[in-house]
Amino acid sequence: MDVEEAFQVVGEFGAYQKRAVAVLALTQVYMACQSMLVVLVGAAPVFHMETHDGQSSLIFFGDVDSIVTEWLLVKQQAYKVSLAGSLFFLGLLLGSFVFGPLSDTVGRRPVYLAALFLEVLLGYVTAASPSYETFAASRLLVGLMNGAIGLVCFILTQEYVGKSYWAMTGTLTSMTFAVGIALFAALGFVIRPWRTLAAAANTWGVLCFLLSVTLPESPRWLYCRRRTRQAQEVMRYMALMNGRPAHELTLRPAGDGGDGGGGAGVLQLATHPLLRFRTLLLMYIWLVCSLVYYGLTLGAGDMSGNRYLNVAMYGLIELPAYPLCVYFMNRPWAGRRRSLSAFLCLAAWACLCAVLIPEHTETRLGVTTLALLGKLTVSAAFNIVYVYTSELYPTVLRNAGLGVCAMSCRVGGILAPFVPSMRALAAAVPFSVFCLSGLSAGALVLLLPETLNAPPAHTLEQLLPGRSRVLENKPLLYEDDK
């Protein structure tokens, strides 16, 4: 039997896979804490500058202990707070580009564990930073590791389970990330000193690492790399832990997967005609998802009130999107492709409605509501594009493809802060940019094939016409669906 048939024997989502996916979901909480760290530790309180005998001194008001108060990052130095956040995103970009292909070469598990171990160490460097320069450098390196963990963690939640559960496990990672944002806000409310907060948030990573060392290598990766005996051992162990018979589980050798690792893997994304077309489209779609998501977060987040409550709200507002994702992605009349296109267009529609509301009116609350609605729908699109992209690439190049797309996503995140500043040209410009971006990406999605109920490709040869039905625009129907 091949690996897909083996999952029917092992159990597509048995007790063992549930525990493994739960560990990976807990890691998403840790990643969320690291992603949002600068938002709280970089809080800027109200300050007043006094001058006595020719010497100036800063007086901060309120109970705030942050990198701003410790290193006096105000006025001409205030940009350093945003710079630390940008360096984290730059690290995410580099991590996606470097570690995606690497995990296709050496395996998912070693890259995941090494990156998680290093991120925990660097997280404590952040908490103990003696200077801003050390703090900023640590954020760049933490982002680098975070980018690696995010990709491999998502891939493992897919490759540990049967394909019919990919939508659910992929959505679970996004849900726990959003919950992690809210939990970090609650932790920040309880722990105010920024160094203690950074250390406390990072300690969660120690628990995640200790739980993760028991995780096996991806059986799908082992199989597609023609390490059939090792893949069979992992599958038999899963079967035993799930209470299924394992003695009759025998995998037949996989076909030639080609060179799917390292730089050659990335090169094949550019030289393989079908993969090149898919990658170019997906890179733009990912960029738009990131641009609209972070752009709306910045635009809708410019509001007064308790900053801890605001951070929690921007995490929790995403949660209603994820059950919708699972429902629509698994419906034959919607599938991955139509659902992604629809959610992108809905986000664009919300932005268009915001454009039509006149400036300086009493309906500005409606603009905030529409912006949050746009964020909810683009969050759904963001979740779907992760699952959809993983199904469009063969196993030998899955992490390389996701890495390149995630790199494009980080470019969108870097550009996003500049869009709200376009209000200086006209109040409607930012929402117009989001609207046009969402509509164009939603239309381009329809050029890609549907992957619902289609068998996943493991090797490059399975992408050739006539060798796999994964290229069809119509979903594959099994006998039970007819």
C-alpha positions in Angstrom: 0.0 0.0 0.0 1.1 3.6 -0.4 1.1 6.2 2.4 -2.5 7.3 1.7 -3.8 3.8 2.0 -1.7 3.3 5.1 -3.5 6.2 6.8 -6.8 4.4 6.3 -5.3 1.5 8.3 -3.6 3.6 10.9 -6.4 6.0 11.4 -6.5 9.4 9.7 -6.8 11.3 13.0 -6.5 8.8 15.9 -5.5 9.4 19.5 -1.8 9.6 18.7 -2.2 12.2 16.0 -4.5 14.2 18.2 -1.8 14.4 20.9 0.8 15.3 18.3 -1.3 18.1 16.8 -2.1 19.4 20.3 1.6 19.8 21.0 2.0 21.7 17.7 -1.0 23.8 18.5 0.6 24.8 21.9 3.7 25.9 20.0 1.5 28.3 18.0 0.6 30.0 21.4 4.3 30.5 22.0 4.8 31.9 18.5 2.0 34.4 19.0 3.6 35.6 22.3 6.9 36.3 20.5 5.1 37.9 17.5 3.2 40.4 19.7 6.0 41.0 22.2 7.1 44.4 21.0 3.5 45.6 21.1 3.5 45.5 24.9 7.2 45.8 25.9 7.4 48.8 23.5 4.5 50.7 25.1 5.1 54.4 25.0 3.6 56.2 28.0 2.8 59.9 28.2 6.0 61.9 29.1 7.0 65.4 29.9 10.5 67.0 29.4 11.7 69.4 32.1 14.8 71.6 31.9 16.7 72.7 35.0 20.0 74.6 34.9 20.4 73.8 31.2 19.9 70.1 31.7 16.9 68.2 30.3 15.2 65.3 32.0 12.3 63.1 31.0 9.4 62.4 33.3 7.0 59.5 32.4 3.5 59.3 33.6 1.6 56.1 34.4 2.6 52.6 35.6 4.6 51.6 32.5 7.8 49.7 32.4 9.0 49.2 28.9 12.0 49.5 26.6 10.8 53.1 25.9 11.1 54.1 29.6 14.4 52.1 30.1 16.3 53.3 27.1 14.4 56.7 26.6 13.1 55.8 23.1 11.1 59.0 22.5 11.2 61.9 20.1 14.1 61.3 17.7 14.7 57.8 19.2 11.0 56.7 19.0 11.6 55.0 15.6 13.6 52.3 17.3 10.5 50.7 18.7 9.0 50.2 15.2 12.5 49.2 14.0 12.6 46.3 16.4 9.2 45.2 15.1 10.4 45.5 11.5 13.5 43.5 12.3 11.3 40.7 13.6 9.3 40.6 10.4 12.6 40.7 8.4 13.6 37.6 10.4 10.3 35.9 9.5 11.0 36.6 5.9 14.5 35.2 6.0 13.4 32.2 8.1 10.7 31.3 5.6 13.1 31.5 2.7 16.0 29.6 4.3 14.3 26.9 6.5 11.5 26.0 4.1 13.7 24.3 1.6 16.0 23.0 4.3 13.3 21.0 5.9 12.5 19.4 2.5 16.2 18.3 2.5 17.1 17.2 6.0 13.6 16.6 7.3 10.8 18.4 9.2 11.6 17.2 12.7 15.3 18.3 13.0 14.6 21.8 11.6 11.6 22.2 13.8 13.4 21.1 17.0 16.6 23.1 16.3 14.7 26.3 15.5 12.5 25.9 18.6 15.5 25.3 20.9 17.3 28.3 19.4 14.2 30.6 19.7 13.8 29.8 23.4 17.5 30.6 24.0 17.2 33.9 22.0 14.0 34.7 23.8 15.9 34.8 27.1 18.5 37.0 25.4 15.7 39.4 24.6 14.6 39.5 28.3 18.1 40.0 29.5 19.3 42.5 26.9 21.7 45.1 28.4 21.2 47.5 25.5 18.7 48.4 22.8 21.2 47.1 20.2 21.2 43.6 21.8 17.4 43.7 22.1 17.0 44.6 18.4 19.5 41.9 17.2 17.7 39.3 19.3 14.4 40.2 17.8 15.8 39.7 14.3 17.1 36.2 15.3 14.0 35.3 17.1 12.0 36.2 14.0 14.3 34.0 11.9 13.6 31.0 14.1 9.9 31.9 14.3 9.7 31.8 10.6 11.2 28.4 10.5 8.9 27.0 13.2 5.8 28.5 11.7 6.2 26.7 8.4 7.3 23.3 9.7 4.8 23.3 12.5 2.0 23.9 10.0 3.3 21.2 7.6 3.6 18.6 10.4 0.0 19.2 11.4 -0.9 18.3 7.8 1.5 15.4 7.3 0.7 13.5 10.5 -3.0 13.1 9.6 -5.1 11.9 6.7 -5.9 14.4 3.9 -9.6 14.6 4.8 -8.5 16.3 8.1 -6.1 18.8 6.6 -8.6 21.7 6.6 -9.3 21.1 10.3 -5.7 20.8 11.5 -4.6 23.7 9.4 -7.4 25.8 10.8 -6.5 24.7 14.4 -3.0 26.3 14.1 -4.5 29.6 13.1 -7.1 29.5 15.9 -4.5 28.7 18.6 -2.3 31.6 17.3 -5.2 34.0 17.7 -5.9 32.6 21.2 -2.2 33.0 21.9 -2.5 36.8 21.2 -5.3 37.1 23.7 -3.4 35.1 26.3 -0.4 37.2 25.9 -2.5 40.3 26.4 -3.8 38.8 29.7 -0.2 37.9 30.7 0.9 41.5 30.0 -2.0 42.8 32.1 -0.8 40.7 35.1 3.0 41.2 34.6 3.9 44.8 33.9 7.8 44.9 34.1 8.9 44.3 30.5 11.8 42.0 31.3 9.7 39.8 33.5 6.9 39.7 30.9 9.4 38.7 28.1 10.9 35.9 30.3 7.5 34.6 31.4 6.2 34.5 27.8 9.4 32.8 26.7 9.1 30.1 29.4 6.1 28.7 27.5 8.5 27.7 24.8 10.5 25.5 27.2 7.4 23.4 27.8 6.7 23.3 24.0 10.2 22.0 23.3 10.1 19.3 26.0 6.8 18.1 24.6 8.0 18.3 21.0 11.1 16.0 21.4 8.8 13.0 21.4 7.3 13.9 18.0 8.3 11.6 15.1 9.5 12.5 11.6 6.8 13.1 9.0 5.9 9.7 7.5 4.9 11.5 4.3 8.3 13.1 4.0 10.1 9.9 4.7 8.0 8.1 2.1 8.5 10.6 -0.7 12.2 10.6 0.1 12.2 6.9 -0.6 13.0 6.0 3.0 10.2 3.5 2.9 11.2 1.4 5.9 11.5 4.3 8.3 8.1 5.6 7.0 6.6 2.2 7.7 8.0 2.1 11.2 6.5 5.5 12.0 3.1 4.4 10.5 3.2 1.1 12.5 3.9 3.0 15.7 1.0 5.4 15.0 -1.2 2.4 14.5 -0.2 0.8 17.8 -0.8 4.0 19.7 -4.2 4.3 18.0 -5.1 0.8 18.9 -5.1 -0.4 15.3 -3.4 -3.6 14.0 0.0 -2.8 12.6 1.5 -6.2 11.5 -0.2 -6.1 8.1 0.9 -2.5 7.3 3.5 -2.7 4.5 4.4 0.2 2.3 5.4 -0.3 -1.3 8.4 1.7 -2.5 7.6 5.2 -3.6 8.4 6.5 -7.1 11.4 8.8 -7.8 10.7 12.0 -6.0 13.5 13.9 -7.8 15.6 16.5 -6.1 13.2 18.3 -3.9 15.6 19.8 -1.4 17.7 22.9 -0.7 18.4 25.3 -3.5 17.5 22.8 -6.2 14.0 22.6 -4.7 13.6 26.4 -4.9 15.0 26.3 -8.4 12.4 23.7 -9.5 9.7 26.1 -8.5 11.1 28.5 -11.2 11.9 25.9 -13.9 9.0 23.6 -13.7 6.3 25.2 -15.9 3.3 24.2 -13.8 5.0 25.0 -10.5 6.2 28.3 -11.8 2.7 29.4 -12.7 1.2 28.3 -9.4 4.0 29.9 -7.4 3.7 33.3 -9.1 0.0 33.4 -8.5 0.3 32.2 -4.9 3.0 34.7 -4.1 0.7 37.5 -5.1 -2.2 36.1 -3.2 -0.1 35.6 -0.1 1.2 39.2 -0.4 -2.3 40.6 -0.6 -3.5 38.5 2.3 -0.7 39.9 4.5 -1.0 43.5 3.2 -4.8 43.6 3.9 -4.6 41.7 7.2 -1.8 43.8 8.8 -3.0 47.0 7.0 -6.5 46.7 8.4 -5.1 45.8 11.9 -3.0 49.0 11.9 -5.9 51.1 10.5 -8.6 49.7 12.8 -6.3 49.6 15.7 -5.7 53.3 16.0 -8.0 53.7 18.9 -7.9 54.8 22.5 -8.5 52.7 25.5 -6.8 49.9 27.4 -4.0 48.6 25.2 -4.2 45.1 26.8 -7.9 44.9 25.9 -7.1 46.1 22.4 -4.5 43.5 21.8 -6.8 40.8 23.1 -9.7 42.0 20.9 -7.6 41.9 17.7 -6.8 38.3 18.5 -10.3 37.2 19.4 -12.0 39.0 16.5 -10.5 36.3 14.2 -12.0 33.3 16.0 -15.4 33.4 14.2 -13.6 33.1 10.9 -12.1 29.7 11.5 -15.2 27.5 11.9 -16.5 29.2 8.7 -13.3 28.1 7.0 -13.6 24.5 8.0 -17.3 24.4 6.9 -16.8 26.0 3.5 -13.5 24.4 2.6 -15.0 20.9 3.0 -18.3 21.6 1.0 -18.2 20.3 -2.6 -20.0 23.4 -3.9 -17.4 25.7 -2.3 -14.1 23.9 -1.8 -10.7 25.5 -1.2 -10.6 27.7 -4.4 -14.1 29.3 -4.3 -13.9 29.8 -0.5 -10.6 31.6 -0.7 -11.8 33.8 -3.6 -15.0 34.6 -1.8 -13.4 35.6 1.5 -10.9 37.9 -0.4 -13.7 39.5 -2.2 -15.7 40.0 1.0 -12.7 41.7 2.6 -12.5 43.9 -0.5 -16.3 44.7 -0.3 -15.9 45.7 3.4 -13.1 48.1 2.4 -15.2 49.5 -0.5 -18.1 50.2 1.9 -15.6 52.0 4.2 -14.5 54.2 1.3 -18.1 55.3 0.7 -18.6 56.6 4.2 -17.8 60.4 4.2 -15.0 61.6 6.4 -15.7 63.7 9.5 -19.1 62.3 10.0 -20.8 60.7 13.0 -20.6 57.3 11.3 -16.9 56.8 11.8 -17.8 54.0 14.1 -19.1 52.3 11.0 -15.7 52.6 9.4 -14.1 50.8 12.4 -16.8 48.1 12.3 -16.2 47.6 8.5 -12.4 47.5 9.1 -12.8 44.8 11.7 -15.2 42.9 9.4 -12.6 43.1 6.7 -10.0 41.7 9.1 -12.3 38.9 10.0 -12.8 37.9 6.4 -9.2 38.3 5.4 -8.2 36.2 8.4 -10.4 33.4 6.9 -8.7 33.9 3.6 -5.3 33.8 5.3 -6.1 30.5 6.9 -7.5 28.9 3.7 -4.4 29.9 1.7 -2.2 28.0 4.0 -4.2 24.8 3.6 -4.7 25.3 -0.1 -1.0 26.1 -0.8 0.1 22.9 1.0 -2.2 20.9 -1.2 -1.0 22.5 -4.5 2.6 21.4 -4.0 4.0 17.9 -4.0 5.4 16.6 -0.7 9.0 16.8 -1.9 8.6 20.5 -2.5 5.9 21.4 -0.1 8.0 23.3 2.4 10.0 25.0 -0.3 6.8 26.2 -1.9 5.3 27.3 1.4 8.6 29.0 2.2 8.7 31.1 -1.0 5.0 32.0 -0.5 5.6 32.9 3.1 8.5 35.1 2.1 6.1 37.0 -0.2 3.7 37.2 2.7 6.4 38.9 4.9 7.0 41.5 2.1 3.3 42.3 2.4 3.7 42.7 6.2 6.6 45.1 5.7 4.6 47.2 3.2 1.4 47.2 5.3 2.4 50.0 7.7 2.9 52.4 4.8 -0.6 52.1 3.5 -2.5 53.8 6.3 -0.1 56.7 6.0 -1.5 57.3 2.5 -4.4 59.1 4.3 -2.2 62.2 3.8 -3.1 62.0 0.1 -6.8 61.3 0.6 -8.8 59.6 3.4 -10.1 57.0 1.0 -6.7 55.9 -0.4 -5.8 53.2 2.1 -9.2 51.4 1.9 -9.1 51.7 -1.9 -5.7 50.0 -2.0 -7.0 47.2 0.2 -10.2 46.9 -2.0 -8.4 46.7 -5.3 -5.8 44.3 -3.9 -8.4 41.9 -2.5 -10.5 41.9 -5.7 -7.5 41.2 -7.9 -6.3 38.4 -5.7 -9.8 36.9 -5.4 -10.0 36.8 -9.2 -6.6 35.2 -9.7 -7.4 32.4 -7.3 -9.9 31.1 -9.8 -7.1 30.3 -12.2 -5.8 27.6 -9.8 -7.2 24.1 -9.6 -9.5 22.8 -6.9 -7.9 20.3 -4.5 -10.9 19.2 -2.4 -11.1 15.4 -2.4 -8.1 15.2 -4.8 -5.2 12.9 -3.8 -2.2 14.9 -2.8 0.9 14.7 -5.0 4.0 13.3 -3.4 6.5 13.5 -6.2 7.1 15.8 -9.2 6.1 13.0 -11.7 2.6 13.0 -10.2 2.2 16.6 -11.4 2.5 15.5 -15.0 -0.7 15.5 -17.0 -2.4 12.2 -16.9 -0.4 11.0 -13.9 -2.6 12.7 -11.2 -6.0 14.1 -11.0 -4.8 16.8 -8.7 -4.6 19.2 -11.7 -8.2 19.0 -12.5 -10.3 22.1 -11.9 -13.2 20.0 -10.7 -13.0 18.2 -7.4 -12.4 14.5 -7.5 -15.4 12.5 -6.4 -15.0 9.3 -4.6 -17.5 6.5 -4.9 -19.2 7.5 -1.6 -19.7 11.0 -2.9 -21.5 10.0 -6.1 
